[in-house]
Amino acid sequence: MVVDVSVFVIVIVLVLLSGLFSGLTLGLLGLDRTELERKMKLGDKRAAKVYSVRKNGNLLLCTLLLGNVAVNSAIAIFLGGIATGIIAGIVATVLIVVFGEILPQAVISRYALAVGSNTVWIVQVFIVILFPICWPMAKGLDKMLGEEMSTVWSHNELKEIITHHRKSKGSKLDADEERILLGALSFSDKIVGDIMISRSHVSSLNINEIIDKKLISKMKKFGLSRFPVYEGKIDNIKGILFLRDLAGLPVVSSVKKVYRKTNLMVRETDKLDVLLRSFIMKRIHLASVFNKNHEFVGVVSLEDVIEEIFGREIVDETDYFRDIQKGSRARAR
């Protein structure tokens, strides 16, 4: 039996199309639409090409599957014309499974964006050709399943992604950037009570206290620039005394004449993101912390919040140390 060479050529073309449809079904639909949108905003031209067909997920799915089924059926028909039924079935199965499914899916799933951007024009041609059949099916799926959901990660998932990315080969994310990012994602889960300076370690001033050289020397020793001011008992915080406001004052003065009535009071159960927003809105860097019984339990500063984000203490030349070797700062206010 003389076999027309054109039949072999047609079968080869059909197998290639089968592999393309099969691989693109897995590869393109495996690309997250949200990720493509993000890449487009960053100027990725390949993502823009792929997104043009990926944005209509159900239409793309119907087109690729219908095209794949059509070419697989055509392969069986053409092979049936040049071989007996059993042989044609075996050959068709091998060709479709190996070259039309396994190999293309393995390759394209790994390089989906690159292959998809270079073959998107072929997909667009078949979308136009099969549109009368695929569009009603795609619309039916849209009605039944609704809009395709965007990928949204939780805080813990984002932290795991950052850690995994930093450890991956070729990552430009260093350990310091990882620590800051993880700190920024974690600090909103913590409360003021986790980072505040307890009442027993707070350096505060009575509103009627006299400011003299001895008091100023004591204040400078702590290396702090702000001191809570109370009246009567420490639970009655009235404001803050700024060390810089003492410059140019007479040798002897009183706290009452110098302190500022600006005072931010927060609860020890407040979240750190709420605290940070309060610091920014009030334009103040020190807050008095109270418990549910309205008792003064400590103070917290903007620096404490920033340290929580950065994941390490920020030490300057004025800080007072307990242990120089460990570099631990005395948390006295």
C-alpha positions as CSV (number, residue, x, y, z in Angstrom):
1,M,0.0,0.0,0.0
2,V,1.4,3.3,-1.1
3,V,1.0,5.9,1.6
4,D,0.8,9.6,0.7
5,V,3.7,11.5,2.4
6,S,1.3,14.4,3.0
7,V,-0.6,12.2,5.5
8,F,2.5,11.8,7.6
9,V,3.0,15.6,7.4
10,I,-0.6,16.2,8.5
11,V,-0.2,13.8,11.4
12,I,3.0,15.4,12.6
13,V,1.3,18.9,12.5
14,L,-1.7,17.6,14.3
15,V,0.5,16.0,17.0
16,L,2.4,19.3,17.4
17,L,-0.9,21.1,17.8
18,S,-2.1,18.5,20.3
19,G,1.0,19.1,22.3
20,L,0.6,22.9,22.1
21,F,-3.1,22.8,23.2
22,S,-2.3,20.4,26.0
23,G,0.7,22.2,27.3
24,L,-0.9,25.7,27.1
25,T,-4.0,24.4,28.9
26,L,-1.8,23.5,31.9
27,G,0.7,26.3,31.5
28,L,-1.5,29.4,30.7
29,L,-4.3,28.5,33.1
30,G,-1.7,27.7,35.8
31,L,-0.5,31.4,35.6
32,D,-2.3,33.4,38.2
33,R,-4.1,36.4,36.7
34,T,-3.2,38.6,39.7
35,E,0.4,37.8,39.2
36,L,0.2,38.7,35.5
37,E,-1.4,42.0,36.4
38,R,1.4,42.7,38.8
39,K,4.1,41.9,36.3
40,M,2.3,44.1,33.7
41,K,2.5,47.1,36.1
42,L,6.2,46.4,36.4
43,G,6.6,46.6,32.7
44,D,6.8,42.9,31.7
45,K,5.8,42.8,28.0
46,R,5.5,38.9,28.1
47,A,2.9,39.1,30.8
48,A,0.9,41.7,28.8
49,K,0.8,39.4,25.8
50,V,-0.4,36.4,27.9
51,Y,-2.9,38.4,29.9
52,S,-4.7,39.4,26.7
53,V,-6.0,35.8,26.4
54,R,-5.7,34.7,30.1
55,K,-8.1,37.4,31.4
56,N,-11.0,35.5,29.9
57,G,-10.1,32.2,31.7
58,N,-13.2,30.1,30.7
59,L,-13.1,31.2,27.1
60,L,-9.4,30.2,27.0
61,L,-10.2,26.9,28.7
62,C,-13.0,26.0,26.3
63,T,-10.9,26.9,23.2
64,L,-7.8,24.9,24.2
65,L,-9.8,21.8,25.3
66,L,-12.0,21.9,22.2
67,G,-9.0,22.4,20.0
68,N,-7.1,19.6,21.7
69,V,-10.0,17.1,21.4
70,A,-10.5,18.0,17.7
71,V,-6.9,17.5,16.7
72,N,-6.6,14.2,18.8
73,S,-9.7,12.9,16.9
74,A,-8.2,14.0,13.6
75,I,-4.9,12.1,14.5
76,A,-6.9,8.9,15.0
77,I,-8.8,9.3,11.8
78,F,-5.7,10.0,9.6
79,L,-3.8,7.1,11.2
80,G,-6.8,4.8,10.6
81,G,-6.4,5.5,6.9
82,I,-2.8,4.3,6.8
83,A,-2.9,1.4,9.3
84,T,-5.2,-1.3,10.7
85,G,-7.5,-0.5,13.6
86,I,-5.4,-2.0,16.4
87,I,-2.1,-0.6,15.1
88,A,-3.6,2.8,14.4
89,G,-5.0,2.8,17.9
90,I,-1.7,1.9,19.5
91,V,0.3,4.4,17.4
92,A,-2.3,7.2,18.1
93,T,-2.3,6.5,21.8
94,V,1.6,6.6,22.0
95,L,1.8,9.8,19.9
96,I,-0.9,11.6,21.8
97,V,0.2,10.5,25.3
98,V,3.9,11.0,24.9
99,F,4.2,13.9,22.4
100,G,0.7,15.4,22.8
101,E,0.5,15.3,26.6
102,I,3.5,14.3,28.8
103,L,6.4,16.1,27.0
104,P,4.6,19.4,26.2
105,Q,3.0,19.7,29.6
106,A,6.3,19.0,31.3
107,V,8.1,21.7,29.2
108,I,5.4,24.4,28.9
109,S,4.4,24.2,32.6
110,R,8.0,25.1,33.5
111,Y,8.3,27.9,30.9
112,A,4.7,28.9,30.7
113,L,5.2,32.7,30.4
114,A,7.9,32.4,27.8
115,V,6.1,29.9,25.6
116,G,2.7,31.5,26.1
117,S,4.0,34.9,25.0
118,N,5.5,33.5,21.8
119,T,2.4,31.4,20.9
120,V,-0.3,33.7,22.0
121,W,-1.1,34.6,18.4
122,I,-1.9,31.0,17.6
123,V,-4.3,30.9,20.6
124,Q,-5.9,34.1,19.4
125,V,-6.5,32.6,15.9
126,F,-8.2,29.5,17.4
127,I,-10.2,31.7,19.8
128,V,-11.6,33.5,16.7
129,I,-12.2,30.3,14.8
130,L,-13.9,28.4,17.7
131,F,-15.6,31.5,19.1
132,P,-19.2,30.6,18.0
133,I,-18.9,27.3,19.9
134,C,-16.7,28.3,22.8
135,W,-18.3,31.6,23.7
136,P,-21.7,30.2,24.8
137,M,-20.0,27.5,26.9
138,A,-17.6,30.1,28.5
139,K,-20.5,32.3,29.4
140,G,-22.4,29.4,30.9
141,L,-19.4,28.7,33.1
142,D,-19.1,32.3,34.1
143,K,-22.7,32.3,35.2
144,M,-22.4,29.1,37.2
145,L,-19.0,29.7,38.7
146,G,-18.9,33.4,38.9
147,E,-15.8,35.7,38.5
148,E,-12.4,34.1,38.8
149,M,-11.1,34.8,42.3
150,S,-7.9,36.7,42.8
151,T,-5.1,35.2,44.9
152,V,-4.9,36.8,48.3
153,W,-2.3,35.7,50.8
154,S,-2.5,35.8,54.6
155,H,0.2,37.4,56.8
156,N,1.7,34.0,57.6
157,E,1.7,33.1,53.9
158,L,3.4,36.3,52.9
159,K,6.1,35.8,55.6
160,E,6.7,32.2,54.3
161,I,6.9,33.6,50.7
162,I,9.5,36.2,51.8
163,T,11.6,33.6,53.7
164,H,11.4,31.1,50.8
165,H,12.3,33.8,48.3
166,R,15.3,34.9,50.3
167,K,16.7,31.4,50.5
168,S,16.2,30.7,46.8
169,K,19.0,30.8,44.3
170,G,19.3,34.1,42.4
171,S,17.3,36.0,45.0
172,K,18.5,39.6,45.5
173,L,16.7,39.8,48.9
174,D,19.3,39.9,51.7
175,A,18.9,39.0,55.4
176,D,18.4,42.6,56.5
177,E,15.6,43.2,54.0
178,E,14.0,39.9,55.0
179,R,14.1,40.9,58.7
180,I,12.5,44.3,58.0
181,L,9.8,42.8,55.8
182,L,8.9,40.1,58.3
183,G,8.9,42.7,61.1
184,A,6.6,45.0,59.2
185,L,4.2,42.0,58.6
186,S,4.4,40.9,62.2
187,F,4.2,44.1,64.3
188,S,0.5,44.7,63.7
189,D,-0.2,41.3,65.4
190,K,1.5,42.5,68.6
191,I,0.1,44.8,71.3
192,V,1.5,47.7,73.2
193,G,2.0,45.5,76.3
194,D,4.5,43.4,74.4
195,I,7.0,46.3,73.8
196,M,6.2,48.9,76.5
197,I,8.7,49.9,79.2
198,S,7.1,48.8,82.5
199,R,6.1,51.4,85.2
200,S,9.0,50.2,87.5
201,H,11.6,51.2,84.9
202,V,10.0,54.5,83.9
203,S,11.8,57.8,84.8
204,S,9.0,60.2,85.4
205,L,8.8,63.7,87.0
206,N,6.4,65.2,89.5
207,I,4.8,68.4,88.2
208,N,5.9,70.3,91.3
209,E,9.4,69.1,91.2
210,I,12.2,71.7,91.1
211,I,14.5,71.6,88.2
212,D,18.1,72.2,89.4
213,K,21.5,71.0,88.3
214,K,21.1,67.7,90.2
215,L,17.9,66.8,88.5
216,I,19.2,67.8,85.1
217,S,22.3,65.7,85.6
218,K,20.1,62.7,86.6
219,M,17.9,63.2,83.5
220,K,21.0,63.4,81.2
221,K,22.3,60.2,82.7
222,F,19.4,58.2,81.3
223,G,20.2,59.5,77.8
224,L,16.5,60.2,77.2
225,S,14.9,63.3,75.7
226,R,11.3,62.9,77.0
227,F,10.0,62.4,80.5
228,P,6.3,61.8,81.6
229,V,5.0,64.4,84.0
230,Y,2.4,63.5,86.7
231,E,0.5,65.4,89.3
232,G,-0.2,63.9,92.8
233,K,0.2,60.2,91.9
234,I,1.8,58.6,88.9
235,D,-1.5,57.4,87.5
236,N,-2.4,61.0,86.8
237,I,-0.1,61.8,83.8
238,K,-0.4,65.4,82.8
239,G,2.1,65.7,79.9
240,I,5.7,65.4,78.8
241,L,8.8,67.3,79.7
242,F,11.3,67.6,76.8
243,L,14.9,67.9,77.8
244,R,15.7,70.4,75.1
245,D,13.1,72.8,76.6
246,L,15.5,73.2,79.6
247,A,18.1,75.0,77.5
248,G,18.3,78.7,78.4
249,L,16.2,78.3,81.6
250,P,17.3,79.8,84.9
251,V,19.5,77.6,87.1
252,V,16.5,76.8,89.2
253,S,13.0,76.4,87.8
254,S,10.0,74.0,88.2
255,V,8.6,71.2,86.0
256,K,5.2,72.9,86.0
257,K,6.6,75.9,84.1
258,V,8.3,73.9,81.4
259,Y,6.4,70.7,80.6
260,R,4.1,70.4,77.7
261,K,0.5,69.3,78.1
262,T,0.6,67.3,74.9
263,N,0.0,63.7,76.0
264,L,-0.9,60.5,74.2
265,M,-2.6,57.9,76.3
266,V,-3.0,54.4,75.0
267,R,-4.2,51.0,76.4
268,E,-1.7,48.1,76.9
269,T,-4.0,46.0,74.7
270,D,-3.9,48.4,71.7
271,K,-2.4,46.9,68.5
272,L,1.0,48.3,67.4
273,D,-0.3,49.5,64.0
274,V,-3.0,51.5,65.8
275,L,-0.2,53.0,68.1
276,L,1.9,53.9,65.1
277,R,-1.0,55.6,63.4
278,S,-1.6,57.6,66.6
279,F,2.0,58.7,66.8
280,I,1.9,59.9,63.2
281,M,-1.5,61.7,63.6
282,K,-0.6,63.3,67.0
283,R,2.9,64.1,66.0
284,I,4.2,62.8,69.3
285,H,6.9,60.2,70.0
286,L,6.0,59.0,73.5
287,A,2.8,57.6,74.9
288,S,1.6,56.8,78.4
289,V,0.2,53.2,78.7
290,F,-2.8,52.4,80.9
291,N,-4.5,49.1,81.8
292,K,-8.3,48.4,81.8
293,N,-8.5,49.9,85.3
294,H,-7.0,53.2,84.1
295,E,-3.9,52.6,86.0
296,F,-0.5,53.8,84.6
297,V,1.5,50.7,83.7
298,G,4.4,52.1,81.6
299,V,5.4,54.1,78.5
300,V,6.0,53.3,74.9
301,S,7.9,55.3,72.3
302,L,7.9,55.6,68.5
303,E,11.4,54.2,68.7
304,D,10.1,51.0,70.3
305,V,7.7,50.5,67.4
306,I,10.4,51.1,64.8
307,E,12.7,48.6,66.6
308,E,9.9,46.0,66.5
309,I,9.7,46.5,62.7
310,F,13.4,46.4,62.1
311,G,13.8,43.4,64.4
312,R,16.7,44.8,66.4
313,E,17.4,47.7,68.9
314,I,18.4,51.1,67.6
315,V,21.2,52.3,69.8
316,D,22.7,55.8,69.6
317,E,25.6,57.5,71.4
318,T,23.4,58.8,74.3
319,D,21.9,55.4,75.3
320,Y,22.8,54.0,78.7
321,F,24.0,50.4,78.7
322,R,23.7,47.6,81.3
323,D,25.9,45.2,79.4
324,I,28.3,46.6,76.9
325,Q,29.4,43.2,75.5
326,K,25.8,42.2,74.7
327,G,25.0,45.7,73.7
328,S,21.7,45.7,75.6
329,R,20.3,49.1,76.3
330,A,18.9,49.9,79.7
331,R,15.2,50.4,79.2
332,A,14.8,53.1,81.8
333,R,12.6,56.1,80.8
